[in-house]
């Protein structure tokens, strides 16, 4: 199960990186943004939000975190 979850997360990150590469090529993402780094960043945030949810964070608390993340996005 552990290995399956690792592969699932890696595949999701890879899919996101491909989409971000396309966004950069189409001018939707700044040329100086590394799609691989941004995909890892988003993956890390999503994983962290999952941990926060499991630890009992409220919907409002998590929404405020998401707002902060979106303000830091490079687009």
C-alpha positions in Angstrom: 0.0 0.0 0.0 2.8 2.4 0.9 4.5 1.9 -2.5 1.2 2.3 -4.3 0.6 5.7 -2.6 4.1 6.8 -3.4 3.6 6.0 -7.1 0.2 7.7 -7.1 1.6 10.9 -5.7 4.6 10.8 -8.1 2.2 10.3 -11.1 0.1 13.2 -10.0 3.1 15.4 -9.6 4.4 14.3 -13.1 1.0 15.0 -14.6 0.9 18.5 -13.0 4.4 19.2 -14.2 3.4 18.4 -17.8 0.4 20.7 -17.6 2.5 23.5 -16.2 5.0 23.0 -19.0 2.2 23.4 -21.5 1.0 26.5 -19.6 4.4 28.0 -19.8 4.7 27.2 -23.5 1.3 28.8 -24.1 2.2 32.0 -22.1 -0.1 31.2 -19.2 2.9 30.9 -16.8 5.9 33.1 -16.6 8.9 31.9 -18.6 11.2 32.2 -15.5 9.0 29.7 -13.5 10.4 26.1 -13.4 7.4 23.8 -14.0 9.1 20.9 -12.0 9.7 23.2 -9.0 6.2 24.6 -9.1 4.7 21.1 -9.4 6.7 20.0 -6.3 5.6 23.1 -4.5 1.9 22.5 -5.2 2.3 18.8 -4.3 4.0 19.8 -1.0 1.2 22.2 -0.2 -1.5 19.6 -1.0 0.3 17.0 1.2 0.6 19.5 4.0 -3.1 20.4 3.8 -3.9 16.7 4.0 -1.9 16.5 7.2 -3.6 19.6 8.6 -7.0 18.2 7.9 -6.1 14.9 9.6 -4.9 16.9 12.6 -8.3 18.6 12.9 -7.8 22.0 11.2 -11.1 23.6 10.4 -12.3 24.4 6.9 -11.9 28.1 7.6 -8.3 27.6 8.8 -7.4 25.6 5.7 -9.1 28.2 3.4 -6.9 30.9 4.9 -3.8 28.8 4.2 -5.0 28.3 0.6 -5.5 32.0 0.2 -1.9 32.6 1.3 -0.7 30.0 -1.1 -2.6 31.5 -4.0 -1.2 34.9 -3.3 2.3 33.5 -3.5 1.8 31.8 -6.9 3.9 33.1 -9.8 1.1 33.9 -12.2 
